[in-house]
Amino acid sequence: MKVTPEIIRYEFIGTEVKVAKSRNPGYVGIAGKVIDETRNTLTILHEKKRKIVVKDSAVFHFRFSDGTVVEIDGKLLVGRPEDRLKKRIRRLW
């Protein structure tokens, strides 16, 4: 998978994820499959329990089906999933 800024437009439900950093220390280390996504949260199936993580306060490591691991700041993911598709992405280079 080629990693580009358009990665934030990807559908994350069903993707393996791990919370790498967070302002809330209770979130760090939560890992599992994303089972739901709302405007401000990701619901992760962690050890057969649902854990809800606020996007704005965390940094996530997503593992895609081809084995690629990508670190994404949750602040970039805030917003309804269907609206992220329409969002314009400013390039930094």
Secondary structure as UniProt FT lines:
FT   HELIX           5..9
FT   TURN            13..14
FT   STRAND          16..22
FT   TURN            25..29
FT   STRAND          31..37
FT   STRAND          41..46
FT   TURN            47..48
FT   STRAND          49..54
FT   HELIX           55..57
FT   STRAND          58..63
FT   TURN            65..66
FT   STRAND          69..73
FT   HELIX           74..76
FT   HELIX           81..84
FT   TURN            85..86
//
